[in-house]
Amino acid sequence: MQPDYPLYEEMVRRGSRGRWFWRIGSWLYSAGLLGMVLVLAIWPVAVFFKFGRAGVSYAAALLAMAGLVALGSYLRKVSYRIALGEGMDIAQYFEKSGNGK
């Protein structure tokens, strides 16, 4: 579970429009990370078998996946701004719990 999922649940409970930004951003972030892992797992095989121009396409795919991660992160930050604008205290959802700290 993502550390800010309780904030998403609060946005859903209040009917915030930021929940859509959070949901799409979360999906893009996760898809980008998974894509990066897959590209990095396949890249050594392409280099080993010398697929020629495949190396360039894998580099482009890696950059595209990094772009998805960045876009997903940005959309989640937009959802935080929307939640702040609607009067939610988002800081309480990011505090670490443990030993009274």
C-alpha positions as CSV (number, residue, x, y, z in Angstrom):
1,M,0.0,0.0,0.0
2,Q,1.2,3.5,-0.8
3,P,2.0,5.7,2.1
4,D,-0.4,8.4,1.1
5,Y,-3.3,6.0,0.5
6,P,-5.2,7.2,3.6
7,L,-5.2,10.7,2.1
8,Y,-6.8,9.3,-1.0
9,E,-9.4,7.5,1.1
10,E,-10.1,10.9,2.8
11,M,-10.4,12.6,-0.6
12,V,-12.9,9.9,-1.7
13,R,-14.9,10.2,1.5
14,R,-15.2,14.0,1.1
15,G,-15.9,13.8,-2.6
16,S,-12.8,15.8,-3.5
17,R,-12.0,16.3,-7.2
18,G,-8.3,15.7,-6.3
19,R,-9.1,12.0,-6.0
20,W,-9.1,11.6,-9.8
21,F,-5.7,13.3,-10.0
22,W,-4.4,11.0,-7.3
23,R,-5.8,7.9,-8.9
24,I,-4.4,8.6,-12.4
25,G,-1.1,9.8,-10.9
26,S,-0.8,6.6,-8.8
27,W,-1.5,4.4,-11.8
28,L,1.0,6.2,-14.1
29,Y,3.7,6.2,-11.4
30,S,3.2,2.4,-10.8
31,A,3.1,1.6,-14.5
32,G,6.2,3.7,-15.1
33,L,8.1,1.9,-12.4
34,L,7.0,-1.5,-13.6
35,G,8.0,-0.5,-17.2
36,M,11.4,0.6,-16.1
37,V,12.0,-2.7,-14.3
38,L,11.0,-4.6,-17.4
39,V,13.1,-2.5,-19.7
40,L,16.1,-2.8,-17.5
41,A,15.6,-6.6,-17.3
42,I,15.4,-7.0,-21.1
43,W,18.1,-4.5,-22.0
44,P,21.1,-6.8,-21.2
45,V,19.6,-9.5,-23.4
46,A,19.3,-7.1,-26.3
47,V,22.9,-6.0,-25.8
48,F,24.2,-9.6,-25.5
49,F,22.5,-10.7,-28.7
50,K,23.5,-7.4,-30.4
51,F,20.1,-6.6,-31.8
52,G,21.5,-3.5,-33.4
53,R,19.2,-0.6,-33.2
54,A,17.2,-2.3,-30.4
55,G,19.6,-0.6,-27.9
56,V,18.3,2.8,-29.0
57,S,14.7,1.8,-28.8
58,Y,15.2,0.4,-25.3
59,A,16.8,3.7,-24.2
60,A,13.8,5.5,-25.7
61,A,11.5,3.1,-23.8
62,L,13.4,3.7,-20.6
63,L,13.1,7.5,-21.0
64,A,9.4,7.1,-21.8
65,M,8.9,5.1,-18.6
66,A,10.8,7.7,-16.6
67,G,8.4,10.3,-18.1
68,L,5.4,8.3,-16.9
69,V,6.9,8.2,-13.4
70,A,7.5,11.9,-13.4
71,L,4.0,12.7,-14.8
72,G,2.4,10.4,-12.2
73,S,4.3,12.1,-9.4
74,Y,3.3,15.5,-10.7
75,L,-0.4,14.5,-10.8
76,R,-0.3,13.3,-7.2
77,K,1.3,16.6,-6.2
78,V,-1.6,18.4,-8.0
79,S,-4.0,16.3,-5.9
80,Y,-2.3,17.4,-2.7
81,R,-2.7,21.0,-3.8
82,I,-6.4,20.5,-4.5
83,A,-6.8,18.8,-1.1
84,L,-5.1,21.7,0.6
85,G,-7.3,24.1,-1.2
86,E,-10.4,22.2,0.0
87,G,-9.3,22.5,3.6
88,M,-7.8,19.1,4.2
89,D,-4.8,18.8,6.5
90,I,-2.6,16.6,4.4
91,A,0.4,16.8,6.8
92,Q,-1.2,14.3,9.2
93,Y,-1.3,11.6,6.4
94,F,2.5,11.8,5.9
95,E,3.7,11.8,9.5
96,K,5.5,8.7,10.5
97,S,3.9,6.9,13.4
98,G,6.2,5.3,16.0
99,N,7.3,5.7,19.6
100,G,5.6,9.1,20.1
101,K,7.9,10.9,17.6
